[in-house]
Amino acid sequence: MKTSKYSGFYKLSGTDRLNEVADFAALTEGEKEMLRRDGALSLKEADRMIENAIGIMPIPLGVAVNFCINGKDYLIPMATEEPSVIAAASNMARICRADGGFRTSNTGAVMIAQIQAAYVSDVYAARLKILEKREALIRAANEKDPLLVQMGGGMKDLDVRIVESGLGKMVITHILVDTRDAMGANTVNTMAEALAPMIENLTGGKVYLRILSNLADQRLARARVEIDQEKLGGEAVVDGIISAYAFAAADPYRAATHNKGIMNGIDAVVLATGNDTRAIESGAHAYAARTGAYTTLTTWEKTAGGNLVGTIELPMAVGLVGGATKVHPVAKLAVKILGVQSALELGEVIACVGLAQNLGAMKALATEGIQRGHMSLHAKNVAAMAGVPQDMADAVIQQMVEEKAVRIDRAKEIMEELEGKTK
């Protein structure tokens, strides 16, 4: 009888773990070989990165071209399985660079950790007690990472909030830490742990959670771009894009899809560089709801001269040191290809990709519709799944798209028709 209950699975070698999984799932030798196959990341390296590793899950890695950001050209590695993402980003970057490309700014590399004090009888007095000890708390936190302090980072400030909850008022201390070129989760968590006893003494309450927040609103990346209306296709296209944006800004159902398109580009660069896609996703969507209503991460406007202007602002907690960025061999190469010199620069580049991705989707919606471009690329995958040979693929793909019948069964039928004509 099959069971997933297993004691000491992590103690097995990668090969033995794979054999156990193969027995459970009745994998063939060919399927086992597929999982066992080493690429740039070996199974031994994967075993050091995660628990219970049994293989490698490759994701296509491509490069977005045409990006000019603050006058500097970039090739941007993107890891994604979704068709059209890299093509759309590259195409929009080509259009944008004609007018000078993207301009960026940031708020620095400050991460937040929260220290939760519950069951405090005098919450407002406790808040002031914490603020009065600001300097002592900063010193105690920075003693945990003197190297970071030497590099110009470390805890810089704190904030104290009173939060209403189902258990009554809680005193929540935010410590603000400049993590420099690290994402900084381990650093801020260590500092929060060190300050927890001091917070308990100051408040007279009970400290429970002491952990970073992924709503990194002190670590924002911003980007903007202006595009000549004629390069987009004229005034009607600009008006269509602004109309689509206004819909998304007003309606959370549309905003969710609008922002998903932005994250198509952002996640692909975050993943390629070995950063934490889940942290970036949670921070972005929380930031989109910071006013109490979920809305867009981008804005689109028309200048007095009729050109289109787009902006984006979102938390960007990415790093160049620590984590998979320094362990995964392809992530290290992706950073080298990018040529970024700091985590802040990386965050700004990623924001530009999100803005370009959004522009591509908005332009498609305002003109031909999003489906046509998606279907052309999706048809390639469908042809491959149908077993269409390479010399016949272009003809099969073209006919499926023209018929708007991008399906495996139709690909096979077209292939058979073409084979019949050649006999």
C-alpha positions in Angstrom: 0.0 0.0 0.0 1.4 3.4 -1.0 2.2 5.9 1.8 3.9 9.2 1.9 4.7 8.7 5.6 8.5 8.3 5.8 10.9 8.6 8.7 14.4 9.9 7.9 13.8 10.6 4.2 16.1 13.6 4.4 19.0 11.4 5.6 19.0 9.4 2.4 21.3 10.3 -0.5 19.8 12.1 -3.5 19.9 8.9 -5.5 18.2 6.8 -2.8 15.5 9.4 -2.4 14.8 9.4 -6.1 14.6 5.6 -6.1 12.0 5.8 -3.3 9.9 8.3 -5.2 10.2 6.2 -8.4 8.9 3.2 -6.6 6.0 5.3 -5.1 5.0 6.9 -8.4 6.0 3.9 -10.7 8.5 6.1 -12.7 10.2 4.5 -15.6 14.0 4.4 -16.0 13.7 7.1 -18.6 11.6 9.3 -16.3 14.1 8.7 -13.5 16.9 9.7 -15.8 15.1 12.9 -16.7 15.0 13.9 -13.0 18.6 12.7 -12.4 20.0 14.7 -15.4 22.4 17.4 -14.3 22.3 20.8 -16.0 24.0 23.9 -14.7 22.7 23.0 -11.3 23.8 19.5 -10.1 21.7 17.3 -7.8 24.5 17.7 -5.2 24.1 21.5 -5.3 20.3 21.2 -5.2 20.6 19.0 -2.1 22.5 21.8 -0.4 19.8 24.3 -1.3 16.6 22.5 -0.3 15.3 19.5 1.7 14.5 16.1 0.2 15.9 17.0 -3.3 15.3 14.4 -5.9 16.1 16.3 -9.1 16.1 19.5 -11.0 13.1 21.3 -12.5 14.4 23.4 -15.4 12.6 26.6 -16.4 13.4 28.2 -19.8 15.8 31.1 -19.4 15.6 33.9 -22.0 16.9 37.4 -22.3 14.8 40.6 -22.8 16.6 43.0 -25.1 16.3 46.7 -26.0 16.2 48.0 -22.4 17.7 51.4 -21.8 17.5 52.5 -18.2 18.9 55.8 -17.0 20.9 56.0 -20.2 22.5 52.5 -19.7 21.7 49.5 -21.9 20.8 46.2 -20.3 20.3 42.6 -21.4 17.8 41.2 -18.8 17.7 37.5 -18.0 14.2 36.2 -17.4 13.2 32.7 -16.3 9.6 31.9 -17.3 7.5 29.1 -18.8 4.8 31.5 -20.1 4.8 32.4 -23.9 4.9 36.0 -24.9 6.4 37.4 -21.7 9.9 38.1 -22.9 8.8 39.0 -26.4 6.4 41.6 -25.0 8.9 43.1 -22.7 11.5 43.4 -25.4 9.1 44.9 -27.9 7.9 47.5 -25.5 11.5 48.3 -24.4 12.3 48.9 -28.1 9.5 51.4 -28.4 10.4 53.1 -25.1 14.1 53.5 -25.9 13.3 55.8 -28.9 12.2 58.5 -26.4 15.1 58.0 -23.9 14.0 54.8 -22.2 13.2 54.4 -18.6 14.0 56.6 -15.6 14.2 55.2 -12.1 14.6 56.0 -8.4 14.4 54.2 -5.1 13.9 54.8 -1.3 17.0 52.8 -0.2 17.5 49.3 1.1 15.6 49.5 4.4 13.8 46.3 5.6 11.2 46.1 8.4 11.0 43.6 11.2 8.1 43.5 13.5 8.1 42.7 17.2 4.7 41.9 18.6 3.9 42.7 22.3 0.5 41.4 23.5 -1.3 41.7 26.7 0.1 45.2 27.5 -2.1 47.1 30.0 -1.0 50.6 29.1 -0.3 50.5 25.4 0.2 54.2 24.7 2.6 54.7 27.6 4.4 51.5 26.5 4.8 53.0 23.0 6.5 56.1 24.4 8.8 54.0 26.6 10.0 52.1 23.5 10.6 55.4 21.6 12.5 56.8 24.6 14.9 53.9 24.4 15.4 54.3 20.7 19.2 54.8 20.8 19.7 51.8 23.2 17.6 49.6 21.0 19.5 50.6 17.9 22.8 49.9 19.6 21.7 46.5 20.8 20.5 45.5 17.3 23.6 46.7 15.6 25.8 44.6 17.9 24.4 41.6 16.2 25.9 42.5 12.8 29.0 44.8 13.2 30.1 44.0 9.6 26.8 45.4 8.2 27.3 48.5 10.3 30.9 48.9 8.9 29.4 48.8 5.4 27.1 51.6 6.2 24.0 49.5 7.0 22.4 48.3 10.2 19.4 49.4 12.2 18.7 53.1 11.5 15.4 53.8 13.2 12.2 52.3 14.7 8.5 53.0 14.8 5.9 51.8 17.2 2.3 51.2 16.3 -0.8 50.3 18.3 -2.8 47.6 16.4 -6.3 46.7 17.3 -6.8 42.9 17.2 -9.3 40.2 18.3 -7.2 39.9 21.5 -7.2 43.6 22.2 -4.6 46.3 21.5 -1.1 45.2 20.6 2.1 47.2 20.7 4.0 46.5 17.4 7.5 47.7 17.1 9.0 48.1 13.7 12.8 48.1 13.4 14.1 49.7 10.2 17.3 48.1 9.0 19.4 49.1 6.0 20.5 45.7 4.7 22.6 47.1 1.8 23.0 44.5 -1.0 21.3 41.7 0.9 17.6 41.0 0.8 18.1 41.0 4.6 15.5 38.5 6.0 18.0 36.7 8.2 19.6 39.9 9.4 16.4 41.7 10.5 15.1 38.5 12.1 18.2 38.1 14.2 18.0 41.7 15.3 14.3 41.4 16.2 15.1 38.3 18.3 17.8 40.2 20.1 15.4 43.1 21.0 12.5 41.0 22.0 13.5 40.7 25.7 14.0 44.5 25.9 10.6 45.1 24.4 9.0 42.8 26.9 10.7 44.6 29.8 9.6 48.0 28.5 6.0 47.1 27.8 5.3 44.6 30.6 3.6 42.5 27.9 4.4 39.2 26.2 6.4 39.2 23.0 5.3 36.6 20.5 6.2 37.2 16.9 9.5 38.9 15.9 9.9 38.5 12.2 10.4 40.6 9.0 7.5 42.0 7.1 7.3 41.4 3.4 5.4 44.6 3.0 8.7 46.4 2.4 7.3 49.8 1.9 10.6 51.4 3.0 12.3 49.7 0.1 10.5 50.9 -2.9 11.7 50.8 -6.5 10.2 53.4 -8.9 10.3 53.7 -12.7 8.7 55.9 -15.3 8.6 56.2 -19.1 7.1 58.6 -21.7 6.3 57.3 -25.1 5.4 59.4 -28.2 1.8 58.6 -29.1 2.7 58.0 -32.8 5.1 55.2 -31.9 2.3 53.5 -30.1 -0.1 53.9 -33.0 -1.7 57.3 -32.4 -4.1 59.0 -30.1 -6.7 56.3 -30.2 -4.2 53.7 -28.8 -3.1 56.1 -26.0 -6.8 56.7 -25.1 -7.5 53.0 -25.1 -4.6 52.3 -22.8 -5.7 55.0 -20.4 -9.2 53.7 -20.5 -8.0 50.2 -19.7 -5.9 51.6 -16.8 -8.9 53.5 -15.4 -10.9 50.3 -15.3 -8.2 48.5 -13.5 -7.6 51.3 -11.0 -11.3 51.3 -10.1 -12.1 47.6 -10.0 -10.2 45.0 -8.0 -11.3 42.1 -10.3 -9.6 43.8 -13.2 -6.7 45.1 -11.0 -5.8 41.5 -10.0 -5.3 40.6 -13.7 -3.6 43.9 -14.5 -1.1 43.3 -11.7 -0.6 39.7 -12.6 0.6 40.8 -16.0 3.1 43.1 -14.3 4.3 40.3 -12.1 4.8 38.1 -15.2 7.9 40.2 -16.0 9.0 40.9 -12.5 8.8 37.3 -11.2 10.8 36.2 -14.3 13.8 38.4 -13.4 13.5 37.8 -9.7 13.6 34.0 -10.3 16.5 34.3 -12.8 18.6 36.1 -10.3 17.9 33.7 -7.5 15.8 36.0 -5.5 12.5 35.2 -3.6 9.5 35.4 -5.9 7.1 34.8 -3.0 8.4 37.7 -1.0 8.2 40.0 -4.0 4.7 38.8 -4.9 3.3 39.2 -1.4 4.9 42.7 -1.0 3.6 43.9 -4.3 0.0 42.8 -3.8 0.0 44.1 -0.2 1.3 47.4 -1.4 -1.4 47.5 -4.1 -4.0 47.3 -1.2 -2.3 49.8 1.1 -5.1 52.3 0.9 -7.7 49.7 2.0 -8.8 48.9 -1.6 -6.9 46.7 -4.0 -5.7 48.7 -7.0 -3.0 48.9 -9.7 0.7 49.0 -9.2 1.1 51.2 -12.3 -0.4 54.4 -13.5 -0.9 55.6 -17.1 -1.6 59.2 -18.1 -1.5 61.5 -21.1 0.8 64.5 -21.2 -0.3 67.9 -22.4 1.3 67.1 -25.7 -0.7 63.8 -26.0 2.1 61.4 -25.2 1.6 58.4 -22.9 3.4 58.4 -19.5 3.6 55.3 -17.3 4.9 54.9 -13.7 5.3 52.0 -11.3 6.2 51.9 -7.6 6.4 48.8 -5.5 8.4 47.1 -2.8 11.5 45.5 -4.2 13.3 43.4 -1.5 15.9 41.8 -3.7 19.6 41.1 -3.0 22.9 40.3 -4.6 24.5 38.6 -1.6 23.2 35.6 0.3 20.6 33.0 -0.6 20.3 31.3 -4.0 21.8 34.4 -5.7 25.3 33.4 -4.5 24.7 29.6 -4.6 22.8 28.8 -7.9 25.3 28.9 -10.8 22.8 30.2 -13.3 21.6 32.9 -10.9 25.2 34.1 -10.6 25.5 34.2 -14.4 22.2 36.1 -14.7 23.5 38.7 -12.4 26.7 38.9 -14.4 24.7 39.3 -17.7 22.7 42.1 -16.1 25.8 43.9 -14.9 24.1 45.5 -11.9 26.4 46.9 -9.2 23.9 47.0 -6.3 20.7 45.5 -5.0 19.0 48.9 -5.5 20.0 49.0 -9.2 18.7 45.4 -9.6 15.4 46.5 -8.0 15.1 49.4 -10.4 15.8 47.3 -13.4 13.1 44.8 -12.3 10.6 47.6 -11.8 11.3 48.7 -15.4 10.6 45.2 -16.7 7.3 45.2 -14.8 6.3 48.6 -16.4 7.3 47.4 -19.9 5.3 44.2 -19.4 2.3 46.1 -18.4 2.6 48.4 -21.3 2.7 45.4 -23.7 -0.5 44.0 -22.2 -2.3 47.4 -22.2 -1.3 48.1 -25.8 -2.5 44.7 -26.9 -5.8 45.2 -25.1 -6.3 48.6 -26.7 -5.6 47.3 -30.2 -5.7 43.7 -31.4 -6.7 42.1 -28.1 -4.4 40.1 -25.8 -5.4 36.7 -27.2 -3.9 37.0 -30.7 -0.3 37.5 -29.5 -0.7 34.8 -26.8 -2.1 32.3 -29.3 0.7 32.7 -31.8 3.2 31.7 -29.1 0.9 29.1 -27.5 0.5 27.5 -30.9 4.3 26.6 -30.9 3.8 24.6 -27.7 0.7 23.0 -29.0 2.5 21.9 -32.2 5.3 20.4 -30.2 2.9 18.5 -27.9 1.2 17.2 -31.1 4.5 15.8 -32.4 4.6 18.1 -35.4 8.1 17.7 -37.0 10.2 20.8 -37.3 10.0 21.2 -41.1 6.2 21.3 -40.8 5.8 23.3 -37.7 5.6 26.8 -39.2 2.8 25.8 -41.6 0.8 24.0 -38.8 1.2 27.0 -36.4 0.1 29.5 -39.0 -3.0 27.6 -40.0 -4.1 27.0 -36.4 -3.7 30.7 -35.6 -5.6 31.8 -38.7 -8.4 29.4 -37.9 -8.3 30.4 -34.2 -8.2 26.7 -33.4 -5.0 26.2 -31.4 -5.6 22.7 -30.1 -3.6 19.5 -30.2 -6.2 17.6 -32.1 -6.3 20.3 -34.8 -2.5 20.4 -35.0 -2.5 16.6 -35.7 -5.2 17.0 -38.4 -3.3 19.7 -40.2 -0.1 17.7 -40.0 -1.9 14.7 -41.5 -3.4 16.9 -44.3 0.1 18.3 -45.1 1.6 14.8 -45.1 -1.1 13.7 -47.5 -0.2 16.5 -49.9 3.4 15.5 -50.0 2.7 11.8 -50.8 
